Amino acid sequence: MSLAARVTMLIYITTNFIYRIASLRLCSPLRPKQRGFAGQAGQTCVLRNARCMQRAKKRYGFTFVEVLLVVVIIALVAGVGGGLYAGTYKRMLVEKAARDLVLAAKYARIMAVEKQQPCEMRLDVANNGVSLITTQWNEQNEQMEQIIVRDLYCKPVEFGTGVIFEDIQIVPADSEARTGTDEEQAIVFSPKGTAQSALVQVGDGTNHYTVSFSAATGRAEMFYDTAENVTIGTTDLDAE
C-alpha cells in the first residue's frame, strides 16, 4: 500500500472514530425546575429522561469495535511513521557521508595552501571512509614521511552503515579520467589552491549523492544525484 493510501485511510478512520465518540452523548437527568411541572407535559419530560437514562446505561463504555478501531489507528500511525523514519534516516546517512567528503576537501585545500605542500584526500573503498594525508619531516630518520592528519578539525571518517563508494572518477595529470572503485584512491590538492578534477558518488543503493571536485578552484560541491548526471569538475564561480 502506498503512502498516500495509508494517509487517506488513516484520516478516514480517525474521522469516523471521532464521530463515533462524539455520538455517545449521555442524557442529563430531569432538571430541578422541571420537577414541578404537572400534567401531560411533565409526564412526557419524565418519561423522556427515563428513556435517556436507560440508553445511557446500556451504552456505558466502549464497544469491541471501537476498541478495535483504536488499535487499527495506532498500528497505521506506527506503520506510516516507522516507514518514513527509516527512509529519512537512511538518506541522512548518505547525505552525511557526502558532507564529510566536502568538509575534507575544504580542509585539504586550506592545508595545502597554508603549508605550501600537496595534500591528499585518500578514499578508502575497502573500509568506506576518507582521510587526509600530508608530509612531515621526521627528525629520527631525517627525511619526509607521509602521515594521516589527526587534529581538532580533521580526522579519518568512516561512513554510516550501508553507505559505500558507488563510483569514483579521478582525472590525473594526463587528463584521462580514471574510473572504478579500487581499494584506495586519492585526490591531490596543490599549494596553488587547485586540485584534481574528480567525481565521487556515495550511496546505499537507493539514495545517491555525488561530490564534484573542481580543478580550477579546488573546491567541492555536493549534488543529490548519480555521477552520470553530474559534469566532472563543475563549480559555480558566482557562488564562491
N, C-alpha and C positions, 0 to 999 in steps of 0.2 A: 504494500500500500504506500502510495506516495505521501510526501509531507503535506501537500495541500489537502489531500483527502483526510489525513489524520486530523489536521487542524479543523476542517469543516465538521467532521464527526464529533470532535471534542466540543466545539461551540454548540452544536445541536443538542448533545446530551446534557451539557451544562445548563443550557436554557430550559430544557424540558424538566430537569431536576429542580431548578429554582422555581419553576411554575408549580410543580407538584408540592413543594414545600410551602409556597405561598397559599395554596388552596386549602391547607389544613388550618382552617380558621375555627377557633373554639368560640362557641356562642356564650355570651355572658349571661348570668342568671337574671332574674327579674329585679329591676331596679326598685329602690325603696318607694319612689314616688308612684310606681305602677301598682304597688300592693293595695292601695286604697281604691283602685278602680272597681266599679261594680257593674253588674250586668254582663251582657254578651261580650263587650269589648275587653273587659277584664279577664273573663274566662278564656277568650281567644289568645290573649297575651300569655297567660299562664300555660296554656297547652303548647303554644309555640316554643316557649322557653324550656318546657319539659322535654319536648322532642329534640331540641338542640342539645340539651344536656345528655340525652341518651346517645345521640350521634357522636358527641364529643368523647363519651366513654368508650364507645366502640372503636373510634379512630385514634385512640391514645397511642403514641409512639410511632414507629416506622414499620412499614411492611417489608417483607423479604425482598420484593422487587426494588424498593427504594434503597435498601442497603446494598443490593447488588449493583445498582447504578453508581453508587459512591465508589465501590470497588473498581468498577469499569473506568470511571473518570480518573481515579488515582493511577490505574495501570496505563491509561492513554497518556497522561501527563508524564509519567516516568519514561514511557517508551519514546515519546517525541523529544523530551528534554535530554534523555540519555543519548539518542542518536545525534542530536545537534551538538552536544558537548563533545562526543567522541570525534566527530568530523572537524569541529573547530580546534580541538586540541592537537590533532594530527597536523592540521595546516599550520598551527602556531609553531610546531617543532621544525617544520620545513622552513618557515619564514625566519625563525631564529638562526638556523644554520646559514641561510643566505646573508643575514645581517652580520653574523660573525665573520664571514668572508669579506664583506665590505669594510668592517672595522679593522680587520687585519691588514687589508690593503692600504687603508689610510695611515695606519701606524708604520707599515713598511716603507711607505713613501716618505714620511716625515723622518724616519730613522736614516734612510739612505741620504737624504739631503743634509741633515744635521751632521752626520758623521763623515759625509763625503766618501762613502764606500757602498758598493752594491749590497742590497738586502734581498734575500729570497723568501718568498711565501711558499712554503712547501705543502703540497696537497698529499696527504697520506690516505690513499684509496683503500688500503688494506684495513685500516682502523677507522676510516671515515672521520678524519679530523684535519686540522690545519695548524701549522706552526710557522714561526718566523726564524730564519737562520741568518746570522751575521758573523763577521770575522772579528777576532780579538787576539791581541798579542799575548802569547804565553811566555812568561818570563823564565819558566823552568827549562823548556827546550829551545827558547829564543826563536820562535817562529810563529807565524799567524796560524790560527786554527778556527774552524767553524764551531759556533756554539748556538744553542737554542735560546731564544730570547725569553727570559722569565723575569718580569718585574711587576710593579704595581699596575701598569697599564696594559700589559700584554702577557699572555701565557698560552701554551698549547691548548687547543679546544677540540673536543670530540662532539660530534653531532648527537642528537637525541635518538631514541630507539626507533629503528625503521627508516631513518634518513640516511641516504647514501649519495655518493657521487654518481650521477647518471650519465654525464657526458663532460668531457674536458677537451677543449681545443685551445692550444697554445701556439702562437706564431713565433718561432725562433728568429735568430738574426738573419737567416737566409730567406725570411718572409714566406716560408712554406708552412702552412698550418699543420701541426702535429695533433692528431686526434686519438681518442681511445681512453682507456682507464687503466694505465699502467699502475703498478703498486705505489709508485712515488713520482710525482711531477712537481715542477717548481715554476713560479712566475718571478722573474727578476726585475727589481726596481733599481734604477740607476741613480747616481748622485745628482744628475741634472733634473730629477723630478719626473722622468719618463719611465715607461715600463714596457714589458712585452704585451702585445695585444693578445687577449685571451677571452674565452667564454667558458664558464663553469656552471654546469647545471646540477642542482641537487633536488632530491625529491624522495617520495615514498611510494611511487607507483601510481598515485592518484593526484597528488599536489606536486607542482613543479615550479621552482624558482631558478632563474638564470642570472648570473652576475657577469656583466661585461666590463672588461678592463681596457682602458684607452691607452694606446702607446704614446700619444702626443702629450697627454696631461698626467698619466699615471694614476688616474682616478678610476674608481669602480662605481657601477650603477646597477641597481637590482631591478629585475623585471619578473612579474608573475606570469611566466610563460616558459615554453620549452626553448632550447637553444636554437632549433631550426627556424624559429620565428624572430630571432634577435640577430641583428647585424654585429659582427665581431668588431670590438674596439670603438663602438659608437658612444658618444657622450654629448650632453647638452652644454655647450660652452656658455650660453646665456645664463644658465642656472648656477654656474660656478661662482 
